[in-house]
Amino acid sequence: MQGRPAALQAWSRDGTEVFVQLGESRLAVAAVAPGVIRVRLAPDGRFAPPRSWAVTTPETRLPGADLNVTETADCVRLDTDELSVELFDHGRVDVYDANGSAVLLDGPTGGPAR
């Protein structure tokens, strides 16, 4: 059984997708449209192939979104015209709308806080 994702060690970008290394685990966040993000977690570092029941089609068939990526002292921040996504240690993900209102907040120990 895999352990929880570790501290954020490194990140990289490939087009409209950002990959975050969390020990053995990897987190991928793709801006598939200005108001839609796709979050994937690979506990062992290898992403499973897309499933047929996924809410969105593969990113190659969607328009994508302009994506600005910045690194702060405690997170990697991704901004589209409609969403902001903050990626923290241990796989925590917070999502805000364009007005700064929380859409999803992960708690400090993982899982939704709101």
N, C-alpha and C positions, 0 to 999 in steps of 0.2 A: 504494500500500500504506500502510495506517495505521501510525503509530508506536505505541510502547507507551503505556499510560495514564500521565498526568503526576501531579504531586503533587495531593493532595486539596485542592480549592479551596473547596468548599461542599457542603452537604448539605441535604436537605429530606425531609419525611415526608408521606405520604398514607395515612392509616389504618394498615394493618399492613405497609406497604412504605416503604423508605427509599431515596432516590436520592442518589448521590454523584457530584459533578462532578470529573472527573480530566482537565483540559485539554479536548480535543475529545471524549474518551471519557466515557461515563456508566456507572455501575454501579448495579444495582438489586438489593436484597435484600428478599424478602418472607417474612414469618412466616406460612406457609400452615397450620400446625398447631403445637402447642407443641414437637414434636420434629422438625419438617420446615421447612427454609428453601429458598427458590428463589433462586438467584443468576443474574443475567443481566448480560452485558457488551455494550455497544454501542460499538464502537471509534470510529464516526463520530458518536456521540451519538443515533442513531435506533435504537430497539429493533425487532427483527424480530418479526412476529406469532408467537404460540405455535404450535409444531409439533404435529402429531397424535401423534408418538411420544414426547412429553414424559412423564416419569415421573409427574408430578402433573397433575391437571386444572387449568383456570384457577382462580386464587385465589377468584373469585366463587362457586365451587361447593364450596369447602372452608371449614371453620369459622373459620380464622384463629386467631390467638393473641394473648393480651395481650402487648404489646411495650413495653419500656422502652428509651428511647434516650438515651444520654449522650455528651458530647464530652469527650475528654481532650486532653492536650497533643499526642499523636501518633496518635490514632485516633478513630473514631466506634464506639461499642459498642452493640450491640443485645442485649437479654436477654429470653428467654421463660422459662417455668417449667422448661424442659428443656435449653435451649441458650443459649450466649453466642457472639456473632459480633463480631469486631473487624475493622474496615475501615481499611486503612492507605493511605499514598501508593502510587501506581503500581498500584492495583488489588489489592494484597495482601489476602487474606482468611484469618483464622484462626478456627476453630470449636472450641468446648469444650463438653463435656457438663455436666450440673448439678453433678457432682463436681469440675469443673475439669480433667478429663483432656482432652488434645488429641484431637479428632476429625480435624481437618485443619489443618496449618500450612503456609502458603506461605513459601517461602524469600525472602531479602532481594532476590533478583533475579527473583522470580516463579516460579511452578511449585511443586509440593509439596516441602516440606522433610522431611515425615514422613508 
